[in-house]
Amino acid sequence: MTLDNKNIEINGRMGAITERGVFKDEKIRPNEYFDLLVTFQSHNENFEGEELFGIEEIEMALQSREITCYIKESECLNGVLVELNMDPVTAAMKIMDSPTRFLHKIIIINKVVRTRMDYILEKVVELAMNKMAEDDTFAVRCDLMGRRLIKSEEELFNMVTQELIEKLNFKCDEINPDWVVQIEVIGENTGISVLKPTELFKKSLNNLEGFKEDIYGSEESINDLDNINLNSKLLSVFFILMLSFFTLSM
């Protein structure tokens, strides 16, 4: 137990002692909020800039006077966080309807908590109680980006599944669930959602060869250019040798 003025920590939980001597728990708030997690497609490792092009595609899809979006970098290596002033489902659908080449998944986030197992479990139960009905089934999906605070996806999966079964009596169905419990652990913050399968948005994987050709030219064009450069160099060497021969002959 540590003491700091009226704030104390007991067993890892921050709180304060009331006038009656009762410990009142005060949760640690997230240090960042977001409504979407958008991931990018991974392509040829020699082709850089997916993140910059992906961010531009998000901005173009959500371009409107009524929409304000803040795109933030995160510990997710191939994605960004998006904070919105609008319904995230509507925003995700707008991105899905927009032509893109670099975006992969658009993950809706219902709530953000600090990355602690008890906070995550409590928020999952709260969301499930508000959204799910009796006899509904669920599946759990977990992604860990940074394992400093929660070490194992398997442990998180098992804890969440057990909590929903024991406390709310819901059934787990990994094949055809009524709801998907999505948990995105991103460093110190965790995004949690309870979504219908129709609210899981995923762009089809695109081949960027055409895009690279727009920038760098086609492979045939590059080969033709290389051949022209090679022929020019050979011709230059030939003239230099001929000039040297005539100079020596004189």
Secondary structure, 3 states (H helix, E strand, C coil): CEEECCEEEECCEEEEECCCCCEEECCCCCCCCCCEEEEECCCCCCCCCHHHHHHHHHHHHCCCCCCCEEEEECCCCCEEEEEECCCHHHHHHHHHHCCCCCEEEEEECCEEEECCHHHHHHHHHHHHHHHCCCCCEEEEEEEEECCCCCCCHHHHHHHHHHHHHHHHCCEECCCCCCEEEEEEEECCEEEEEEECHHHCEECCCCCCHHHHHHHHCCHHHHHHHHHHHHHHHHHHHHHHHHHHHHHHHC
